[in-house]
């Protein structure tokens, strides 16, 4: 059975390191918001189950810990 999840990003502490983009470019991107560095943006906050391993890697490797995976059954 597929495990449904969504991604939550705390843009308030993102510093645009782009580690998430390197891990899952089909899910994350960085955009120039006119600030001192680019900001993470979600292409989708509900990616398919097949992308979960990449999203987990992005969550784990984010230097500022801005990515959180929320499972539907939690």
PDB file of N, H, CA, C and O in Angstrom:
ATOM      1  N   UNK A   1       0.837  -1.180   0.000  1.00  0.00           N
ATOM      2  CA  UNK A   1       0.000   0.000   0.000  1.00  0.00           C
ATOM      3  C   UNK A   1       0.888   1.253   0.000  1.00  0.00           C
ATOM      4  O   UNK A   1       1.869   1.332   0.740  1.00  0.00           O
ATOM      5  N   UNK A   2       0.533   2.206  -0.826  1.00  0.00           N
ATOM      6  H   UNK A   2      -0.264   2.141  -1.427  1.00  0.00           H
ATOM      7  CA  UNK A   2       1.308   3.439  -0.938  1.00  0.00           C
ATOM      8  C   UNK A   2       1.157   4.277   0.325  1.00  0.00           C
ATOM      9  O   UNK A   2       0.061   4.416   0.869  1.00  0.00           O
ATOM     10  N   UNK A   3       2.259   4.822   0.774  1.00  0.00           N
ATOM     11  H   UNK A   3       3.149   4.709   0.332  1.00  0.00           H
ATOM     12  CA  UNK A   3       2.236   5.694   1.946  1.00  0.00           C
ATOM     13  C   UNK A   3       2.191   7.139   1.470  1.00  0.00           C
ATOM     14  O   UNK A   3       3.117   7.617   0.814  1.00  0.00           O
ATOM     15  N   UNK A   4       1.112   7.825   1.805  1.00  0.00           N
ATOM     16  H   UNK A   4       0.360   7.437   2.337  1.00  0.00           H
ATOM     17  CA  UNK A   4       0.945   9.206   1.362  1.00  0.00           C
ATOM     18  C   UNK A   4       1.646  10.142   2.330  1.00  0.00           C
ATOM     19  O   UNK A   4       1.636   9.943   3.545  1.00  0.00           O
ATOM     20  N   UNK A   5       2.250  11.162   1.758  1.00  0.00           N
ATOM     21  H   UNK A   5       2.258  11.324   0.771  1.00  0.00           H
ATOM     22  CA  UNK A   5       2.976  12.138   2.559  1.00  0.00           C
ATOM     23  C   UNK A   5       2.966  13.486   1.851  1.00  0.00           C
ATOM     24  O   UNK A   5       2.628  13.598   0.673  1.00  0.00           O
ATOM     25  N   UNK A   6       3.349  14.499   2.613  1.00  0.00           N
ATOM     26  H   UNK A   6       3.624  14.407   3.571  1.00  0.00           H
ATOM     27  CA  UNK A   6       3.522  15.823   2.031  1.00  0.00           C
ATOM     28  C   UNK A   6       4.785  16.428   2.619  1.00  0.00           C
ATOM     29  O   UNK A   6       5.291  15.971   3.644  1.00  0.00           O
ATOM     30  N   UNK A   7       5.279  17.446   1.966  1.00  0.00           N
ATOM     31  H   UNK A   7       4.868  17.818   1.133  1.00  0.00           H
ATOM     32  CA  UNK A   7       6.508  18.106   2.393  1.00  0.00           C
ATOM     33  C   UNK A   7       6.158  19.485   2.929  1.00  0.00           C
ATOM     34  O   UNK A   7       5.359  20.216   2.342  1.00  0.00           O
ATOM     35  N   UNK A   8       6.770  19.823   4.049  1.00  0.00           N
ATOM     36  H   UNK A   8       7.419  19.230   4.525  1.00  0.00           H
ATOM     37  CA  UNK A   8       6.618  21.153   4.635  1.00  0.00           C
ATOM     38  C   UNK A   8       8.011  21.768   4.697  1.00  0.00           C
ATOM     39  O   UNK A   8       8.964  21.121   5.132  1.00  0.00           O
ATOM     40  N   UNK A   9       8.124  23.010   4.266  1.00  0.00           N
ATOM     41  H   UNK A   9       7.350  23.536   3.913  1.00  0.00           H
ATOM     42  CA  UNK A   9       9.406  23.711   4.256  1.00  0.00           C
ATOM     43  C   UNK A   9       9.280  24.988   5.090  1.00  0.00           C
ATOM     44  O   UNK A   9       8.344  25.767   4.909  1.00  0.00           O
ATOM     45  N   UNK A  10      10.224  25.190   5.996  1.00  0.00           N
ATOM     46  H   UNK A  10      10.984  24.557   6.143  1.00  0.00           H
ATOM     47  CA  UNK A  10      10.265  26.419   6.792  1.00  0.00           C
ATOM     48  C   UNK A  10      11.136  27.434   6.058  1.00  0.00           C
ATOM     49  O   UNK A  10      12.354  27.466   6.230  1.00  0.00           O
ATOM     50  N   UNK A  11      10.502  28.247   5.250  1.00  0.00           N
ATOM     51  H   UNK A  11       9.512  28.220   5.110  1.00  0.00           H
ATOM     52  CA  UNK A  11      11.247  29.220   4.439  1.00  0.00           C
ATOM     53  C   UNK A  11      11.889  30.303   5.293  1.00  0.00           C
ATOM     54  O   UNK A  11      12.791  31.003   4.833  1.00  0.00           O
ATOM     55  N   UNK A  12      11.437  30.446   6.518  1.00  0.00           N
ATOM     56  H   UNK A  12      10.704  29.878   6.892  1.00  0.00           H
ATOM     57  CA  UNK A  12      11.990  31.451   7.405  1.00  0.00           C
ATOM     58  C   UNK A  12      13.430  31.195   7.804  1.00  0.00           C
ATOM     59  O   UNK A  12      14.145  32.125   8.178  1.00  0.00           O
ATOM     60  N   UNK A  13      13.870  29.930   7.729  1.00  0.00           N
ATOM     61  H   UNK A  13      13.290  29.174   7.426  1.00  0.00           H
ATOM     62  CA  UNK A  13      15.253  29.617   8.099  1.00  0.00           C
ATOM     63  C   UNK A  13      16.071  29.058   6.933  1.00  0.00           C
ATOM     64  O   UNK A  13      17.239  28.708   7.102  1.00  0.00           O
ATOM     65  N   UNK A  14      15.452  28.976   5.746  1.00  0.00           N
ATOM     66  H   UNK A  14      14.503  29.261   5.609  1.00  0.00           H
ATOM     67  CA  UNK A  14      16.175  28.507   4.559  1.00  0.00           C
ATOM     68  C   UNK A  14      17.238  29.516   4.170  1.00  0.00           C
ATOM     69  O   UNK A  14      16.989  30.722   4.159  1.00  0.00           O
ATOM     70  N   UNK A  15      18.429  29.017   3.848  1.00  0.00           N
ATOM     71  H   UNK A  15      18.632  28.037   3.857  1.00  0.00           H
ATOM     72  CA  UNK A  15      19.506  29.885   3.379  1.00  0.00           C
ATOM     73  C   UNK A  15      19.949  29.537   1.961  1.00  0.00           C
ATOM     74  O   UNK A  15      21.021  29.957   1.525  1.00  0.00           O
ATOM     75  N   UNK A  16      19.142  28.785   1.250  1.00  0.00           N
ATOM     76  H   UNK A  16      18.272  28.443   1.604  1.00  0.00           H
ATOM     77  CA  UNK A  16      19.381  28.545  -0.161  1.00  0.00           C
ATOM     78  C   UNK A  16      20.610  27.728  -0.500  1.00  0.00           C
ATOM     79  O   UNK A  16      21.229  27.959  -1.538  1.00  0.00           O
ATOM     80  N   UNK A  17      20.981  26.778   0.347  1.00  0.00           N
ATOM     81  H   UNK A  17      20.478  26.591   1.190  1.00  0.00           H
ATOM     82  CA  UNK A  17      22.152  25.949   0.068  1.00  0.00           C
ATOM     83  C   UNK A  17      21.943  25.027  -1.131  1.00  0.00           C
ATOM     84  O   UNK A  17      22.917  24.581  -1.739  1.00  0.00           O
ATOM     85  N   UNK A  18      20.702  24.739  -1.479  1.00  0.00           N
ATOM     86  H   UNK A  18      19.911  25.101  -0.985  1.00  0.00           H
ATOM     87  CA  UNK A  18      20.319  23.935  -2.651  1.00  0.00           C
ATOM     88  C   UNK A  18      20.668  22.460  -2.547  1.00  0.00           C
ATOM     89  O   UNK A  18      20.700  21.766  -3.563  1.00  0.00           O
ATOM     90  N   UNK A  19      20.929  21.970  -1.354  1.00  0.00           N
ATOM     91  H   UNK A  19      20.903  22.533  -0.529  1.00  0.00           H
ATOM     92  CA  UNK A  19      21.180  20.540  -1.174  1.00  0.00           C
ATOM     93  C   UNK A  19      19.940  19.749  -1.580  1.00  0.00           C
ATOM     94  O   UNK A  19      20.051  18.680  -2.180  1.00  0.00           O
ATOM     95  N   UNK A  20      18.776  20.267  -1.258  1.00  0.00           N
ATOM     96  H   UNK A  20      18.686  21.135  -0.771  1.00  0.00           H
ATOM     97  CA  UNK A  20      17.529  19.589  -1.618  1.00  0.00           C
ATOM     98  C   UNK A  20      17.380  19.487  -3.132  1.00  0.00           C
ATOM     99  O   UNK A  20      16.912  18.471  -3.648  1.00  0.00           O
ATOM    100  N   UNK A  21      17.774  20.529  -3.834  1.00  0.00           N
ATOM    101  H   UNK A  21      18.154  21.354  -3.415  1.00  0.00           H
ATOM    102  CA  UNK A  21      17.696  20.525  -5.300  1.00  0.00           C
ATOM    103  C   UNK A  21      18.622  19.458  -5.871  1.00  0.00           C
ATOM    104  O   UNK A  21      18.268  18.776  -6.833  1.00  0.00           O
ATOM    105  N   UNK A  22      19.793  19.312  -5.287  1.00  0.00           N
ATOM    106  H   UNK A  22      20.081  19.866  -4.506  1.00  0.00           H
ATOM    107  CA  UNK A  22      20.734  18.288  -5.751  1.00  0.00           C
ATOM    108  C   UNK A  22      20.168  16.887  -5.516  1.00  0.00           C
ATOM    109  O   UNK A  22      20.399  15.984  -6.320  1.00  0.00           O
ATOM    110  N   UNK A  23      19.433  16.702  -4.427  1.00  0.00           N
ATOM    111  H   UNK A  23      19.245  17.436  -3.774  1.00  0.00           H
ATOM    112  CA  UNK A  23      18.878  15.392  -4.099  1.00  0.00           C
ATOM    113  C   UNK A  23      17.630  15.063  -4.916  1.00  0.00           C
ATOM    114  O   UNK A  23      17.451  13.923  -5.346  1.00  0.00           O
ATOM    115  N   UNK A  24      16.774  16.051  -5.130  1.00  0.00           N
ATOM    116  H   UNK A  24      16.920  16.977  -4.780  1.00  0.00           H
ATOM    117  CA  UNK A  24      15.491  15.789  -5.803  1.00  0.00           C
ATOM    118  C   UNK A  24      15.064  17.009  -6.628  1.00  0.00           C
ATOM    119  O   UNK A  24      14.165  17.745  -6.221  1.00  0.00           O
ATOM    120  N   UNK A  25      15.699  17.225  -7.773  1.00  0.00           N
ATOM    121  H   UNK A  25      16.429  16.627  -8.104  1.00  0.00           H
ATOM    122  CA  UNK A  25      15.383  18.402  -8.586  1.00  0.00           C
ATOM    123  C   UNK A  25      13.968  18.396  -9.153  1.00  0.00           C
ATOM    124  O   UNK A  25      13.476  19.435  -9.591  1.00  0.00           O
ATOM    125  N   UNK A  26      13.317  17.255  -9.152  1.00  0.00           N
ATOM    126  H   UNK A  26      13.717  16.410  -8.796  1.00  0.00           H
ATOM    127  CA  UNK A  26      11.936  17.190  -9.626  1.00  0.00           C
ATOM    128  C   UNK A  26      10.944  17.628  -8.538  1.00  0.00           C
ATOM    129  O   UNK A  26       9.755  17.788  -8.811  1.00  0.00           O
ATOM    130  N   UNK A  27      11.432  17.818  -7.315  1.00  0.00           N
ATOM    131  H   UNK A  27      12.398  17.687  -7.094  1.00  0.00           H
ATOM    132  CA  UNK A  27      10.588  18.207  -6.183  1.00  0.00           C
ATOM    133  C   UNK A  27      10.918  19.619  -5.695  1.00  0.00           C
ATOM    134  O   UNK A  27      10.018  20.396  -5.375  1.00  0.00           O
ATOM    135  N   UNK A  28      12.206  19.944  -5.639  1.00  0.00           N
ATOM    136  H   UNK A  28      12.937  19.313  -5.899  1.00  0.00           H
ATOM    137  CA  UNK A  28      12.667  21.213  -5.072  1.00  0.00           C
ATOM    138  C   UNK A  28      13.338  22.068  -6.143  1.00  0.00           C
ATOM    139  O   UNK A  28      13.913  21.555  -7.103  1.00  0.00           O
ATOM    140  N   UNK A  29      13.251  23.378  -5.953  1.00  0.00           N
ATOM    141  H   UNK A  29      12.784  23.795  -5.173  1.00  0.00           H
ATOM    142  CA  UNK A  29      14.000  24.329  -6.771  1.00  0.00           C
ATOM    143  C   UNK A  29      14.318  25.520  -5.871  1.00  0.00           C
ATOM    144  O   UNK A  29      13.705  25.682  -4.816  1.00  0.00           O
ATOM    145  N   UNK A  30      15.251  26.333  -6.274  1.00  0.00           N
ATOM    146  H   UNK A  30      15.749  26.201  -7.131  1.00  0.00           H
ATOM    147  CA  UNK A  30      15.502  27.571  -5.553  1.00  0.00           C
ATOM    148  C   UNK A  30      15.117  28.731  -6.458  1.00  0.00           C
ATOM    149  O   UNK A  30      15.292  28.682  -7.676  1.00  0.00           O
ATOM    150  N   UNK A  31      14.594  29.763  -5.837  1.00  0.00           N
ATOM    151  H   UNK A  31      14.452  29.803  -4.848  1.00  0.00           H
ATOM    152  CA  UNK A  31      14.166  30.939  -6.580  1.00  0.00           C
ATOM    153  C   UNK A  31      14.775  32.180  -5.944  1.00  0.00           C
ATOM    154  O   UNK A  31      14.983  32.235  -4.732  1.00  0.00           O
ATOM    155  N   UNK A  32      15.054  33.163  -6.770  1.00  0.00           N
ATOM    156  H   UNK A  32      14.885  33.119  -7.755  1.00  0.00           H
ATOM    157  CA  UNK A  32      15.582  34.431  -6.284  1.00  0.00           C
ATOM    158  C   UNK A  32      14.404  35.257  -5.782  1.00  0.00           C
ATOM    159  O   UNK A  32      13.518  35.626  -6.553  1.00  0.00           O
ATOM    160  N   UNK A  33      14.404  35.538  -4.502  1.00  0.00           N
ATOM    161  H   UNK A  33      15.124  35.238  -3.876  1.00  0.00           H
ATOM    162  CA  UNK A  33      13.309  36.309  -3.910  1.00  0.00           C
ATOM    163  C   UNK A  33      13.724  37.742  -3.601  1.00  0.00           C
ATOM    164  O   UNK A  33      13.028  38.455  -2.879  1.00  0.00           O
ATOM    165  N   UNK A  34      14.852  38.154  -4.146  1.00  0.00           N
ATOM    166  H   UNK A  34      15.418  37.575  -4.733  1.00  0.00           H
ATOM    167  CA  UNK A  34      15.338  39.503  -3.923  1.00  0.00           C
ATOM    168  C   UNK A  34      16.125  39.665  -2.633  1.00  0.00           C
ATOM    169  O   UNK A  34      16.599  40.756  -2.318  1.00  0.00           O
ATOM    170  N   UNK A  35      16.262  38.578  -1.893  1.00  0.00           N
ATOM    171  H   UNK A  35      15.876  37.692  -2.149  1.00  0.00           H
ATOM    172  CA  UNK A  35      17.009  38.611  -0.640  1.00  0.00           C
ATOM    173  C   UNK A  35      18.478  38.331  -0.867  1.00  0.00           C
ATOM    174  O   UNK A  35      18.957  38.344  -2.001  1.00  0.00           O
ATOM    175  N   UNK A  36      19.194  38.078   0.225  1.00  0.00           N
ATOM    176  H   UNK A  36      18.805  38.067   1.147  1.00  0.00           H
ATOM    177  CA  UNK A  36      20.639  37.867   0.110  1.00  0.00           C
ATOM    178  C   UNK A  36      21.025  36.535  -0.534  1.00  0.00           C
ATOM    179  O   UNK A  36      22.168  36.369  -0.961  1.00  0.00           O
ATOM    180  N   UNK A  37      20.085  35.578  -0.610  1.00  0.00           N
ATOM    181  H   UNK A  37      19.157  35.712  -0.263  1.00  0.00           H
ATOM    182  CA  UNK A  37      20.365  34.275  -1.229  1.00  0.00           C
ATOM    183  C   UNK A  37      19.063  33.682  -1.740  1.00  0.00           C
ATOM    184  O   UNK A  37      17.986  34.093  -1.308  1.00  0.00           O
ATOM    185  N   UNK A  38      19.145  32.720  -2.656  1.00  0.00           N
ATOM    186  H   UNK A  38      20.020  32.386  -3.007  1.00  0.00           H
ATOM    187  CA  UNK A  38      17.924  32.107  -3.181  1.00  0.00           C
ATOM    188  C   UNK A  38      17.200  31.322  -2.090  1.00  0.00           C
ATOM    189  O   UNK A  38      17.805  30.923  -1.094  1.00  0.00           O
ATOM    190  N   UNK A  39      15.924  31.110  -2.283  1.00  0.00           N
ATOM    191  H   UNK A  39      15.433  31.434  -3.091  1.00  0.00           H
ATOM    192  CA  UNK A  39      15.068  30.432  -1.315  1.00  0.00           C
ATOM    193  C   UNK A  39      14.505  29.158  -1.934  1.00  0.00           C
ATOM    194  O   UNK A  39      14.194  29.120  -3.124  1.00  0.00           O
ATOM    195  N   UNK A  40      14.378  28.122  -1.119  1.00  0.00           N
ATOM    196  H   UNK A  40      14.631  28.152  -0.152  1.00  0.00           H
ATOM    197  CA  UNK A  40      13.795  26.873  -1.602  1.00  0.00           C
ATOM    198  C   UNK A  40      12.327  27.088  -1.951  1.00  0.00           C
ATOM    199  O   UNK A  40      11.616  27.849  -1.294  1.00  0.00           O
ATOM    200  N   UNK A  41      11.897  26.404  -2.995  1.00  0.00           N
ATOM    201  H   UNK A  41      12.475  25.786  -3.528  1.00  0.00           H
ATOM    202  CA  UNK A  41      10.505  26.425  -3.422  1.00  0.00           C
ATOM    203  C   UNK A  41      10.142  24.998  -3.796  1.00  0.00           C
ATOM    204  O   UNK A  41      10.950  24.276  -4.379  1.00  0.00           O
ATOM    205  N   UNK A  42       8.941  24.601  -3.463  1.00  0.00           N
ATOM    206  H   UNK A  42       8.285  25.188  -2.990  1.00  0.00           H
ATOM    207  CA  UNK A  42       8.483  23.255  -3.804  1.00  0.00           C
ATOM    208  C   UNK A  42       7.814  23.253  -5.166  1.00  0.00           C
ATOM    209  O   UNK A  42       6.936  24.073  -5.433  1.00  0.00           O
ATOM    210  N   UNK A  43       8.223  22.343  -6.016  1.00  0.00           N
ATOM    211  H   UNK A  43       8.937  21.677  -5.799  1.00  0.00           H
ATOM    212  CA  UNK A  43       7.543  22.138  -7.288  1.00  0.00           C
ATOM    213  C   UNK A  43       6.223  21.429  -7.002  1.00  0.00           C
ATOM    214  O   UNK A  43       5.203  21.707  -7.632  1.00  0.00           O
ATOM    215  N   UNK A  44       6.262  20.511  -6.044  1.00  0.00           N
ATOM    216  H   UNK A  44       7.091  20.285  -5.532  1.00  0.00           H
ATOM    217  CA  UNK A  44       5.058  19.855  -5.536  1.00  0.00           C
ATOM    218  C   UNK A  44       5.279  19.531  -4.068  1.00  0.00           C
ATOM    219  O   UNK A  44       6.381  19.149  -3.674  1.00  0.00           O
ATOM    220  N   UNK A  45       4.246  19.679  -3.261  1.00  0.00           N
ATOM    221  H   UNK A  45       3.351  19.990  -3.581  1.00  0.00           H
ATOM    222  CA  UNK A  45       4.386  19.313  -1.851  1.00  0.00           C
ATOM    223  C   UNK A  45       3.842  17.908  -1.579  1.00  0.00           C
ATOM    224  O   UNK A  45       3.901  17.422  -0.450  1.00  0.00           O
ATOM    225  N   UNK A  46       3.312  17.263  -2.620  1.00  0.00           N
ATOM    226  H   UNK A  46       3.263  17.658  -3.537  1.00  0.00           H
ATOM    227  CA  UNK A  46       2.811  15.891  -2.489  1.00  0.00           C
ATOM    228  C   UNK A  46       3.384  15.015  -3.611  1.00  0.00           C
ATOM    229  O   UNK A  46       2.658  14.605  -4.517  1.00  0.00           O
ATOM    230  N   UNK A  47       4.681  14.735  -3.543  1.00  0.00           N
ATOM    231  H   UNK A  47       5.271  15.068  -2.807  1.00  0.00           H
ATOM    232  CA  UNK A  47       5.294  13.921  -4.595  1.00  0.00           C
ATOM    233  C   UNK A  47       4.851  12.465  -4.505  1.00  0.00           C
ATOM    234  O   UNK A  47       4.305  12.040  -3.487  1.00  0.00           O
ATOM    235  N   UNK A  48       5.084  11.704  -5.567  1.00  0.00           N
ATOM    236  H   UNK A  48       5.527  12.050  -6.394  1.00  0.00           H
ATOM    237  CA  UNK A  48       4.717  10.290  -5.561  1.00  0.00           C
ATOM    238  C   UNK A  48       5.588   9.483  -4.593  1.00  0.00           C
ATOM    239  O   UNK A  48       6.683   9.903  -4.219  1.00  0.00           O
ATOM    240  N   UNK A  49       5.081   8.338  -4.207  1.00  0.00           N
ATOM    241  H   UNK A  49       4.192   7.997  -4.511  1.00  0.00           H
ATOM    242  CA  UNK A  49       5.799   7.471  -3.275  1.00  0.00           C
ATOM    243  C   UNK A  49       7.192   7.110  -3.799  1.00  0.00           C
ATOM    244  O   UNK A  49       8.122   6.941  -3.010  1.00  0.00           O
ATOM    245  N   UNK A  50       7.342   6.993  -5.111  1.00  0.00           N
ATOM    246  H   UNK A  50       6.587   7.130  -5.752  1.00  0.00           H
ATOM    247  CA  UNK A  50       8.634   6.633  -5.697  1.00  0.00           C
ATOM    248  C   UNK A  50       9.716   7.659  -5.389  1.00  0.00           C
ATOM    249  O   UNK A  50      10.903   7.334  -5.440  1.00  0.00           O
ATOM    250  N   UNK A  51       9.333   8.885  -5.072  1.00  0.00           N
ATOM    251  H   UNK A  51       8.369   9.149  -5.030  1.00  0.00           H
ATOM    252  CA  UNK A  51      10.301   9.949  -4.778  1.00  0.00           C
ATOM    253  C   UNK A  51      10.657  10.023  -3.298  1.00  0.00           C
ATOM    254  O   UNK A  51      11.503  10.833  -2.918  1.00  0.00           O
ATOM    255  N   UNK A  52      10.045   9.211  -2.461  1.00  0.00           N
ATOM    256  H   UNK A  52       9.357   8.553  -2.770  1.00  0.00           H
ATOM    257  CA  UNK A  52      10.224   9.326  -1.019  1.00  0.00           C
ATOM    258  C   UNK A  52      11.681   9.212  -0.582  1.00  0.00           C
ATOM    259  O   UNK A  52      12.114   9.980   0.278  1.00  0.00           O
ATOM    260  N   UNK A  53      12.438   8.297  -1.134  1.00  0.00           N
ATOM    261  H   UNK A  53      12.087   7.674  -1.833  1.00  0.00           H
ATOM    262  CA  UNK A  53      13.841   8.137  -0.733  1.00  0.00           C
ATOM    263  C   UNK A  53      14.633   9.418  -1.010  1.00  0.00           C
ATOM    264  O   UNK A  53      15.469   9.817  -0.199  1.00  0.00           O
ATOM    265  N   UNK A  54      14.377  10.057  -2.140  1.00  0.00           N
ATOM    266  H   UNK A  54      13.698   9.733  -2.799  1.00  0.00           H
ATOM    267  CA  UNK A  54      15.064  11.310  -2.467  1.00  0.00           C
ATOM    268  C   UNK A  54      14.649  12.434  -1.514  1.00  0.00           C
ATOM    269  O   UNK A  54      15.481  13.232  -1.083  1.00  0.00           O
ATOM    270  N   UNK A  55      13.366  12.485  -1.195  1.00  0.00           N
ATOM    271  H   UNK A  55      12.690  11.836  -1.545  1.00  0.00           H
ATOM    272  CA  UNK A  55      12.869  13.512  -0.280  1.00  0.00           C
ATOM    273  C   UNK A  55      13.442  13.289   1.115  1.00  0.00           C
ATOM    274  O   UNK A  55      13.804  14.248   1.797  1.00  0.00           O
ATOM    275  N   UNK A  56      13.527  12.032   1.545  1.00  0.00           N
ATOM    276  H   UNK A  56      13.233  11.253   0.992  1.00  0.00           H
ATOM    277  CA  UNK A  56      14.129  11.720   2.843  1.00  0.00           C
ATOM    278  C   UNK A  56      15.595  12.152   2.879  1.00  0.00           C
ATOM    279  O   UNK A  56      16.066  12.678   3.888  1.00  0.00           O
ATOM    280  N   UNK A  57      16.309  11.932   1.788  1.00  0.00           N
ATOM    281  H   UNK A  57      15.927  11.505   0.968  1.00  0.00           H
ATOM    282  CA  UNK A  57      17.714  12.366   1.722  1.00  0.00           C
ATOM    283  C   UNK A  57      17.805  13.886   1.804  1.00  0.00           C
ATOM    284  O   UNK A  57      18.670  14.417   2.500  1.00  0.00           O
ATOM    285  N   UNK A  58      16.927  14.583   1.105  1.00  0.00           N
ATOM    286  H   UNK A  58      16.225  14.151   0.539  1.00  0.00           H
ATOM    287  CA  UNK A  58      16.923  16.048   1.153  1.00  0.00           C
ATOM    288  C   UNK A  58      16.631  16.531   2.571  1.00  0.00           C
ATOM    289  O   UNK A  58      17.263  17.472   3.052  1.00  0.00           O
ATOM    290  N   UNK A  59      15.685  15.897   3.230  1.00  0.00           N
ATOM    291  H   UNK A  59      15.171  15.133   2.839  1.00  0.00           H
ATOM    292  CA  UNK A  59      15.344  16.259   4.615  1.00  0.00           C
ATOM    293  C   UNK A  59      16.550  16.042   5.537  1.00  0.00           C
ATOM    294  O   UNK A  59      16.880  16.901   6.354  1.00  0.00           O
ATOM    295  N   UNK A  60      17.184  14.915   5.398  1.00  0.00           N
ATOM    296  H   UNK A  60      16.916  14.217   4.734  1.00  0.00           H
ATOM    297  CA  UNK A  60      18.318  14.570   6.264  1.00  0.00           C
ATOM    298  C   UNK A  60      19.534  15.458   6.014  1.00  0.00           C
ATOM    299  O   UNK A  60      20.239  15.819   6.956  1.00  0.00           O
ATOM    300  N   UNK A  61      19.783  15.811   4.765  1.00  0.00           N
ATOM    301  H   UNK A  61      19.210  15.517   4.000  1.00  0.00           H
ATOM    302  CA  UNK A  61      21.001  16.527   4.409  1.00  0.00           C
ATOM    303  C   UNK A  61      20.878  18.050   4.434  1.00  0.00           C
ATOM    304  O   UNK A  61      21.883  18.749   4.309  1.00  0.00           O
ATOM    305  N   UNK A  62      19.680  18.566   4.592  1.00  0.00           N
ATOM    306  H   UNK A  62      18.863  17.998   4.694  1.00  0.00           H
ATOM    307  CA  UNK A  62      19.495  20.017   4.610  1.00  0.00           C
ATOM    308  C   UNK A  62      20.273  20.618   5.774  1.00  0.00           C
ATOM    309  O   UNK A  62      20.024  20.266   6.926  1.00  0.00           O
ATOM    310  N   UNK A  63      21.213  21.520   5.492  1.00  0.00           N
ATOM    311  H   UNK A  63      21.415  21.806   4.555  1.00  0.00           H
ATOM    312  CA  UNK A  63      22.046  22.083   6.553  1.00  0.00           C
ATOM    313  C   UNK A  63      21.268  22.860   7.621  1.00  0.00           C
ATOM    314  O   UNK A  63      21.694  22.933   8.773  1.00  0.00           O
ATOM    315  N   UNK A  64      20.137  23.432   7.236  1.00  0.00           N
ATOM    316  H   UNK A  64      19.791  23.372   6.299  1.00  0.00           H
ATOM    317  CA  UNK A  64      19.362  24.220   8.181  1.00  0.00           C
ATOM    318  C   UNK A  64      18.129  23.470   8.714  1.00  0.00           C
ATOM    319  O   UNK A  64      17.387  24.008   9.536  1.00  0.00           O
ATOM    320  N   UNK A  65      17.912  22.248   8.255  1.00  0.00           N
ATOM    321  H   UNK A  65      18.514  21.811   7.587  1.00  0.00           H
ATOM    322  CA  UNK A  65      16.787  21.452   8.740  1.00  0.00           C
ATOM    323  C   UNK A  65      15.430  22.057   8.428  1.00  0.00           C
ATOM    324  O   UNK A  65      14.518  21.999   9.252  1.00  0.00           O
ATOM    325  N   UNK A  66      15.291  22.637   7.244  1.00  0.00           N
ATOM    326  H   UNK A  66      16.032  22.684   6.574  1.00  0.00           H
ATOM    327  CA  UNK A  66      14.039  23.316   6.903  1.00  0.00           C
ATOM    328  C   UNK A  66      12.977  22.393   6.313  1.00  0.00           C
ATOM    329  O   UNK A  66      11.818  22.790   6.185  1.00  0.00           O
ATOM    330  N   UNK A  67      13.352  21.177   5.954  1.00  0.00           N
ATOM    331  H   UNK A  67      14.293  20.854   6.057  1.00  0.00           H
ATOM    332  CA  UNK A  67      12.433  20.251   5.289  1.00  0.00           C
ATOM    333  C   UNK A  67      11.891  19.249   6.299  1.00  0.00           C
ATOM    334  O   UNK A  67      12.631  18.668   7.092  1.00  0.00           O
ATOM    335  N   UNK A  68      10.567  19.066   6.242  1.00  0.00           N
ATOM    336  H   UNK A  68       9.966  19.538   5.598  1.00  0.00           H
ATOM    337  CA  UNK A  68       9.933  18.079   7.112  1.00  0.00           C
ATOM    338  C   UNK A  68       8.952  17.272   6.280  1.00  0.00           C
ATOM    339  O   UNK A  68       8.179  17.831   5.501  1.00  0.00           O
ATOM    340  N   UNK A  69       8.987  15.961   6.446  1.00  0.00           N
ATOM    341  H   UNK A  69       9.615  15.508   7.079  1.00  0.00           H
ATOM    342  CA  UNK A  69       8.044  15.073   5.789  1.00  0.00           C
ATOM    343  C   UNK A  69       6.923  14.786   6.783  1.00  0.00           C
ATOM    344  O   UNK A  69       7.170  14.388   7.921  1.00  0.00           O
ATOM    345  N   UNK A  70       5.700  14.994   6.336  1.00  0.00           N
ATOM    346  H   UNK A  70       5.500  15.317   5.411  1.00  0.00           H
ATOM    347  CA  UNK A  70       4.522  14.730   7.162  1.00  0.00           C
ATOM    348  C   UNK A  70       3.748  13.591   6.500  1.00  0.00           C
ATOM    349  O   UNK A  70       3.259  13.729   5.379  1.00  0.00           O
ATOM    350  N   UNK A  71       3.644  12.475   7.200  1.00  0.00           N
ATOM    351  H   UNK A  71       4.041  12.362   8.111  1.00  0.00           H
ATOM    352  CA  UNK A  71       2.925  11.329   6.678  1.00  0.00           C
ATOM    353  C   UNK A  71       1.437  11.454   6.988  1.00  0.00           C
ATOM    354  O   UNK A  71       1.048  11.884   8.074  1.00  0.00           O
ATOM    355  N   UNK A  72       0.635  11.080   6.039  1.00  0.00           N
ATOM    356  H   UNK A  72       0.951  10.731   5.157  1.00  0.00           H
ATOM    357  CA  UNK A  72      -0.816  11.220   6.166  1.00  0.00           C
ATOM    358  C   UNK A  72      -1.377  10.472   7.368  1.00  0.00           C
ATOM    359  O   UNK A  72      -2.364  10.906   7.962  1.00  0.00           O
ATOM    360  N   UNK A  73      -0.762   9.361   7.729  1.00  0.00           N
ATOM    361  H   UNK A  73       0.040   9.008   7.247  1.00  0.00           H
ATOM    362  CA  UNK A  73      -1.285   8.549   8.824  1.00  0.00           C
ATOM    363  C   UNK A  73      -0.703   8.931  10.182  1.00  0.00           C
ATOM    364  O   UNK A  73      -0.999   8.273  11.180  1.00  0.00           O
ATOM    365  N   UNK A  74       0.117   9.975  10.242  1.00  0.00           N
ATOM    366  H   UNK A  74       0.357  10.510   9.431  1.00  0.00           H
ATOM    367  CA  UNK A  74       0.705  10.427  11.515  1.00  0.00           C
ATOM    368  C   UNK A  74      -0.226  11.382  12.247  1.00  0.00           C
ATOM    369  O   UNK A  74       0.108  11.859  13.331  1.00  0.00           O
TER     370      UNK A  74
END
